[in-house]
Amino acid sequence: MEEFRAIPGYKGLYRASRTGKILGVKRNRLLKQYIDANGYHHVNLYDGTGKPRHSLVHRLVYEAWKAPIPEGLQVNHKTSKSNDLDNLEVVTPEENREHAIRTGLITRRGENNPRAKLTREKVLEIRKLRSEGKSVQAIAWEFGVSEGCIRCILSRKSWRHVA
């Protein structure tokens, strides 16, 4: 028999298991969870105001079993998107981002970098145009980037992962 604990802030209406199941106490039923594009589980809970409150399951599990999450901190999944209590930890946003980069959940290379102006295809086109004799200045003008950017692409200081 799986144990459930009350989720703080919901007047005993909802309970969470250590493994990420959310129970509606009134109807004694497990709530349907949906998964977003990033793989996180969500549920809608009602706090008595009549309006649903969109909640992340991993945060509910942590708060029910451990403690309230301090303001400004986040709940991180240590090894996977599993909402098991043993897989959850509270971290700063910076630590969460570093963990995601270290584990490959987020990559900032190439066009995944939020500041990227070019795509893989454009980088290949830049290298092709230069090999055909087009000037660095003309290429930079055509793609709307600096000449220094073009030189870094050509010398493989940037976009070196693009063959």
GIQUIZI-V691601 format. One line per field, one symbol per residue. psi: psi as a letter, one per 20 degrees, with the letter a starting at -180 (. if undefined). Layout:
psi->???
This chain:
psi->ppqqqppqjkkjhqqqrhjjqppoggilqpqpqqpahjjqpqqpqpjiiipqopqpghhggghhhfrqoqpirqpqpghajpjphijqqprrhghgggghghijhppjqciipijpirrgghghgghghhhijqqgghggghikrrhhgghhghikhqkiio.
